Amino acid sequence: MAQKNDPFRNCDISTRAIHTGTDYDQETGALRRPLHMANSYKLPADLSTVNYSSTDLLMYARNGNPNQHWLEEKVASLHGAGDCIVLASGVGALHALFWTLLKSGDHVVYPRVSYMAVYRLFHELFNHKFGVQTEMADMTDLEAVRRAVTPGTRLVHIETPDNPTNGVTDIAAIARIAHANGALLSVDNTFASPLNQRPLEQGADFVVESLTKYINGHGDAQGGAIISNDLVTMDRIRYEAQVNVGAVISPFNAWQIFRGSVTFPLRMERINQSALQIAAWLEQRQGVTFVAYPGLKSHPAHETARRQMQPGFGGVISFGLDTDDKTVEKFCAALKVISFAVSLGHDESLIFPQPSYDERIKLYPEAFRKGFIRFSVGLEAPKDIIRDLDQALQAVGL
Ligand SMILES: Cc1ncc(COP(=O)(O)O)c(C=O)c1O
């Protein structure tokens, strides 16, 4: 089901985050969307027209539910897109996209550095279980991508900035390479968020967002989205993956993410500003071996980031300490304002070490193989975050 005509489409993203997908509750006049926790809906008297694998009719929650649909309208609008499918998690969305697009014998090119589940799906699952030809490429090196993508390639998947090294991939350039070979391009946009980057405008065919992160932004719900203007393939994803694999979002999580998304642009603007300030502070702090943040001039793809990311560069800072894994853990545990936990994009700052024994460490650039930390800047005052980082560095003798 493609998105309805959005009366707010000419408004700023901050206005659309508030108004698109919302309406009065028809029954009570309440100014908020109700939460519909029903699994099943009343069927029409004439069943001859009902297709039980369809998502057009409200019939059963796995085929679609109103809270999911309202969130889909909003997320499509954040990307200025024709359609969006909201599923149970970011990984559920990635899997649904790959499952629908790929079949045995297809060739897919995926990033050398990516979120863990993408590595698992292509490095050991889709290839070994389904006979998909999976090939890793350094997406920050256009020549390497040109060598990997061939006329037989079905899909190129990228992540920019990438998790966890903050490498930046040139979306428009990769879209040209993919399309010249008849391949589709999907972009995981989770680190950037749609305030800063909308890959469909730069030539991508599909975008994936983990809604668990910035769009919900409160660390209390899980969800994922596929966004595209390819309405035919989106309906195939609904049919093949949502209904028949079943990673549908719970109405409650959709309701919570809808609520969180209202303040998303405002939160993201603040996070952009804080992260840039904190990255610059880290860069001059002794004991810090490197800082990878696309907004810093020292980032190797800063110019590409400036071109494709506006108005900011997101909230994740990747940095290194001149020390071993154990001391990095002690540093994270000594923080008082910043929480020692996985995930990113929450209201609170989160920090997570990337230990040198991780099986993927050899795929990262050399500097990231020792003392590497992924830091998600939250909404706390930047001066409190900086003070906290400084006291924890001192506590471990740095
Ligand atoms: C870049 C990226 N993509 C996808 C995901 C998966 O999202 P979820 O945890 O909602 O499944 C994550 C989670 O950290 C991520 O960082």
The ligand as an SDF file (V2000), in Angstrom:
LIG
                    3D

 16 16  0  0  0  0  0  0  0  0999 V2000
   23.7210    0.3670   11.2930 C   0  0  0  0  0  0  0  0  0  0  0  0
   22.7370   -0.5490   11.9550 C   0  0  0  0  0  0  0  0  0  0  0  0
   21.8590   -1.2100   11.1950 N   0  0  0  0  0  0  0  0  0  0  0  0
   20.9580   -2.0600   11.7390 C   0  0  0  0  0  0  0  0  0  0  0  0
   20.9270   -2.2720   13.0960 C   0  0  0  0  0  0  0  0  0  0  0  0
   19.9250   -3.2520   13.6590 C   0  0  0  0  0  0  0  0  0  0  0  0
   18.8720   -2.6150   14.2490 O   0  0  0  0  0  0  0  0  0  0  0  0
   17.9600   -3.3420   15.3720 P   0  0  0  0  0  0  0  0  0  0  0  0
   18.8320   -3.4500   16.5840 O   0  0  0  0  0  0  0  0  0  0  0  0
   16.7990   -2.4340   15.5170 O   0  0  0  0  0  0  0  0  0  0  0  0
   17.6110   -4.6790   14.8460 O   0  0  0  0  0  0  0  0  0  0  0  0
   21.8150   -1.5920   13.9160 C   0  0  0  0  0  0  0  0  0  0  0  0
   21.8090   -1.8120   15.3770 C   0  0  0  0  0  0  0  0  0  0  0  0
   22.6990   -1.3910   16.0830 O   0  0  0  0  0  0  0  0  0  0  0  0
   22.7510   -0.7050   13.3300 C   0  0  0  0  0  0  0  0  0  0  0  0
   23.6390   -0.0330   14.0700 O   0  0  0  0  0  0  0  0  0  0  0  0
  1  2  1  0
  2  3  1  0
  2 15  2  0
  3  4  2  0
  4  5  1  0
  5  6  1  0
  5 12  2  0
  6  7  1  0
  7  8  1  0
  8  9  2  0
  8 10  1  0
  8 11  1  0
 12 13  1  0
 12 15  1  0
 13 14  2  0
 15 16  1  0
M  END
$$$$
